[in-house]
Amino acid sequence: MRNKKKMFRSCLCLFVMLLLCGCSLAVPDAGGDRGGDQMIGVFITTEFLDLFTMEDAAAFGNEGRLYAEIDKSRGADPIDWEISFGNLDGFQLLTPLWTMENGENCWGNVCSEEVSDTDIRLNVADDSRERSLSGTVYVLQKRNGNRAYYANPVYQTADGRIYAVQGHGVSTSGESAEGMRFSSELSAETTITENGKTKAEKSSVSIEYAVMSEPVQIRVYQMDPEHRVIRQDDLKPEEVPEELAVEKDAEYILTEVEKEGLTGEKIVDREVYGYRADEETYLTTFCARADGILVKQETRLLWNR
């Protein structure tokens, strides 16, 4: 299994598109006098976030807000932060504002491992700033029992506090077909004032939930130019390594992922991975957890070229 939080770094300005979690997006003059709290992402729970009747009222602020606890003991960068909402279980896709050592303000990215295929875009113009976030949560196809997921908007105040408010939920039946997808959409708009100029601050979040049958066996074939097998690795999903050495004579990699359907039927997905000199190659697999979430795993292929 991979680490709980996926972490990468980057600082970019103006038009930005990122496909990985844990990056920092530089925002010119982002620390100005903001006119309102900004939506910075989503906190996804499997239970309704009832801020008005929960017993632990001391954990909540006013106006139906659940303020986060932010542990920065491991570093000032959001990559190193631990953000929690009391004792509630859930997963996050957040872009909190923070200040680097050189005084530059950036949007960080905090992403739980449960959220895959993340896409974060930042569009900065003279009179507006738009931030959009999206990701996919892969859920296990199971017989019987409905499941619900609640997308709770998360905001950040001008003084850096982070809080969640009640969101809306989507549900799937126990016999949803593999490949079925359903989604939650959030949006918010406020105004900010920077250097005496008022700007529109827009945020949107899209979370897609994708149903998948359970992977039970992963076979990795290393193939030569004549399509003959040089090496075969049979792995359980939890045994897939973070790196895999490729044989010298291997031309490409073929994977067969065997999955088990609702009635015990076998489903096989195949994927081909070839060498590319201009970028690294990653083999993609999934591992099912006991809570019904499938975690996306990436294995770096070490080509012998």
Secondary structure, DSSP 8 states (H G I E B T S, - for coil): ---SB--------SSEEE-SSS--EE-TTTTSEESS-EEEEEEEESS---TTT-S-GGGB-STT-EE-EEE-TT-SSGGG-EEE-TT---EEEE--EEE-TTS-EEE--EEBTT-EEEEEEEEE-SSEEEEEEEEEEEEE--SS--EEEEEEEEEE-TTS-EEE---EEEEE-TT--TT-EEEEEEEEEEEEEETTEEEEEEEEEEEEEEEE-EEEEEEEEEE-TTS-EEEEEEE-GGG--SEEE--TT--EEEEEEEEE-TTS-EEEEEEEEE--TTS-EEEEEEEE-TTSEEEEEEEEEE---
